[in-house]
Amino acid sequence: MASATTTPEDDPSGSSGRLWQGQTPDAREADRRQRLVAAGMELVGTQGVSALTMRAACREASVGPRYFYDLFATREDLLEAVYDETVTQIREPILAAVVAAVATEGVAAAMRIAFDTAVAVVEDDPRIGRILFRESSADDTLRPRSQAAMPEFVLAVVAEVFPDRVEELRADAGRWTLIGFSAAIFALFLAWSEGQRHTTREEFVRHCTALAVDSLGLDMEVVR
């Protein structure tokens, strides 16, 4: 039976259920997972997918290697978790901005705010742009995840600004429109995140907005 002095290292499964430095086993596990995902984001976002190894992630996260496989079956599982967290970090501020704008400013304005927010997130943290666009397009593990995530992200925004279009875009014919638009926006943001600046940021956002309104058939509102 584990004694009152049992440490996480003595009882790595956490089966004793005892607190350690004020944390339950579940809380310690969640903390280790969060640190590993943050470490993975730093490695992939600054050095690329090839830099993400089990040992590099554990070293960056200050997590013992023995705990890695309690949380992730493979290094690829961690890579997918890093991608999902990166999507969350760009998705949440975009949706929040859209919800705040659509009721009072209209569809086109809300879409413009969505794209402006996306550019701001990518510019504020270049790791996000690298993971979402450059690394996801080149890596066999991330590519299918990205190809699935981008259209669903677009649908989430459309659901806020023009909900009547969502089911049409999910239908067979509409799905091609959705995929084509998602691919176009992906290419534009890949270029922008890698430093291609053919226009000002404002003009880039206006271009993306006009493309969205026209391609997705959101409305006839003029994009100003």
PyMOL commands that set and color helices and strands:
alter all, ss='L'
color gray80, all
select helices_A, chain A and resi 25-47+49-51+54-61+65-71+75-105+107-124+126-138+142-161+163-170+172-193+201-215
alter helices_A, ss='H'
color red, helices_A
deselect
rebuild
show_as cartoon
